[in-house]
Amino acid sequence: MDRSQLKRFWDGKARRYPLPFQPKTYQGTLGILEMIKQRGVSFREKTVLDLGCGTGVFTLPLAQEASFVLGIDCSEEMIGLLKNEAEKYGIKNVGTRNAFWQDLDPEVTGLRKAFDIGFAAMTAAVKSKEDVLKLEDCSREWVVYVGWGRKRENSLMREIFALHGLELKSPGGSMMVGSTLQELGRDFQFEFLESSWDWEGTVDEALEDLSGFIQMEGRVPQRERILQILQEGIVDGKIRHTTFVEQGLVIWKPK
């Protein structure tokens, strides 16, 4: 996908994306943040950069402890939902920037060493060694990364991927980050966590969502065939599916 396609994909996903204070989402967020704090990272009265912030799933809970959180995301729709949620809950110590991470120069944009903690969770923004180094370059005390581990299981998505000659597998972002840190000679903490998330929507919404995933893999979605599969799984007018994942938690001190 090119930049415009990626932006459309994430803007489209924003309509069905979890919001930060939905009960299951919020409890999951608090659980991960508690694990991070148990490993020596304190967010209290700290400035935090939340890369790939989406709707603010981590941004807004972090802002309840931090002095300031800046959320960066390529999706204007996601950023808009984050702002709405911040206003709804009276959270004022957040800022946002709508941009692709690869386009931001920390020196030029004033982000270099501007934050106590650099944070990124389940985001496609961190794809390479350069992206990892840039996140580190914006951080003074800690860098925290939560990304794909070794498992990604979803029976519906597996069927749709197989229809297009694809295998549903984990992008493995946490392994890339761990390998990069090993190459750089950094000391870091690394462990795996089990998690899951639910999706629910209309057949048309599911069709658009799943077609977007196929496009991200560089294939043309077979929309009529996808629709046939979805129609077999309608319950009370809705499509519901759950993704079971393993996440990797990586924590280190920046140079």
Secondary structure, 3 states (H helix, E strand, C coil): CCHHHHHHHHHHHHCCCCCCCCHHHHHHHHHHHHHHHHCCCCCCCCEEEEECCCCCCCHHHHHCCCCEEEEEECCHHHHHHHHHHHHHCCCCCEEEEECCHHHCCHHHHCCCCCEEEEEEECCCCCCCHHHHHHHHHCEEEEEEEEEEEEEEECHHHHHHHHHCCCCCCCCCHHHHHHHHHHHHCCCEEEEEEEEEEEEEECHHHHHHHHHHHHHHCCCCCCHHHHHHHHHCCCECCEEEEEEEEEEEEEEECCC
